[in-house]
Amino acid sequence: MWKTLKLGDVASLQNGFAFKSSDYVDSGHFVMRITNVQQGYISAHNPKYISIDPTSSLARFVLNEGDILISLTGDVGRVGVLKEHHLPAVLNQRVARVTDIRSRLIEKKYLFIFLNSDLFRFQVEELARGAAQANVSTKDILSISFQIPPLVEQQRIVEKLDRAFEEIDRAIEATEECLENYRDLYKSAIKDLYFGSRQAEIVRLGEIAKIKGGKRIPKGKKLTTEITKYPYIRVSDFTDEGTIDEDSIQFITDEIRSEIARYTISSADVYVSIAGTIGKTGVIPESLDGANLTENAAKIVLDERCLRDYFYFFTTSSSFEEQAITQTRTAAQPKLALERLAKIEFPLPDTEAQKEVIRKVRAIKKKVNSNKDALIYKKQLYQNLKSAILAQELKGPES
């Protein structure tokens, strides 16, 4: 007979430690960050390492092969399992490790299967909804309920899905690696385009722009989904395409607007995230011109010497990414201070040359995006197939 239980009935969760980027070294323990936890697997892209003394208090964050990890911030509810080639590894903040799995109630592999299902993901996203940046706690995760069959039935489901998913998982992982390669190639190509000519003057951002932060909602006040005259842009509204997801926008009242009226952004500006998720950039659509901006982002107000799209496209290069990370202060939450952002350097030719660079970048983006779209579609087909199989096996007894 199937039972309805909470995750807290069958397992516990351990949160990670806030390792500092200034402590990263060339080799050592692989720091398992949010970005490394992908849906169904662990990504080794852009690894960071730290040296851990096995006798120190930090040793309790050292991970083991087979550990199940869950993302708690951003794209919440992604679940991966640690493999031998990831070791040695250590648990970073905002990533949870599943511990103390009650084997008399649940098979570890069955738990991993459930955690990778839409049944789990939908509940996590519901718990995270409404925050400026999606966040869930370990307590939230442990409160999630699900139906669980007897151990014998769990074993049957695991064996069946292992066979079904072996090829699918391999295909998804290979597709994701191809996508990462395209992202890296694009960033590198843009860097080469900007720095390929040594003729242009190298300037610091603070020399040709004003950099201004956004403003948080006053304490005790809340955003609303009811449409008002005043949209409020959060980091969670930033898309990977360098614009704003207008479907996710929330709003503020006249009263709140009167308190934070100065902290707006223009469609002529470039935005950059400066807390938590660092260096996510873009421009806002005309429809959001004058919207209020979160305190977790800054606006770049460029002077007449620099075209908006020229600077924005520079922020999509590996050079900007590297400089933004170098300038980031790490505490409990990574922070890119405005005065440090002002130190970022890039070449600034005359505006006619800038227009030519913009044209070339758009041509590169068009070609790369065409290939990426095909891979994303292929990956989604694989994931849809997995979801359909999971839904069939995890639906529980017919009512």
Summary of the structure (lengths in Angstrom):
residues: 399
radius of gyration: 23.0
end to end distance: 12.6
largest distance: 74.5
contacts: 1222
relative contact order: 0.13
helix: 43%
strand: 23%
